[in-house]
Amino acid sequence: VATLKVVPIRNIEAACNQDKLHYLTDGIEDGPTNTLHSKWSSDGLLDNAWLKINLVRPAALAQIDLRVDGFRTTSYPLQVFAIVPASDGTTERVLVWEGYTPKCLGNCYLNIPKPVVAQSYELRMVGEATVKEAFASMTELAAKKNLSTKPSKSTTLSVSEIEVKVRK
């Protein structure tokens, strides 16, 4: 079993709501009086539903831990790219993870199967989120079958915490 180590984040960039980005790495999940105001959300435009994570130094991320809004019911379709130097002096994006965030009871973990060394990573929402109660009554299996996964028609990405890790 590989042990993971937290990597320091220098800063996070976004297309919108930059004044809320500090909440992602402040270690505080709830705002004053436990009202969940300490989160960043995109503005609802899919083109703006991304975060660029800039590390203190280059690292081969093995895992990104996210606390997303609606973590028990909402799955966000995401792609994660390592931003690496290209041979012509520019940068290129290398896809390192793709899928829906798993429903969970807290943080969800995006495990990167083939880590790529980079100093910056981009996390991008690529479609509408889906909604389905993942933790409905476990004893009501017949009723649980009737719950369906449906598009939320939401292209707003909402995150309250990010932590990135490498293998030790």
Buried (B, 14 or more C-beta within 10 A) or exposed (E): EEEBEEBEBEBBEBBBEEEBBEBBBEEEBEEEEEEEEBBBBBBEEBEBBBBBBBBEEBBBBBBBBBBBBBBEBBBBBBBBBBBBEEEEEEBEBBEBBEEBBEBBEEBBBBEBEEBBEBBBBBBBBEBBBBBBEBEBEEEEEEEEEEEEBEEBEBBBBBBBBBBBBBEE
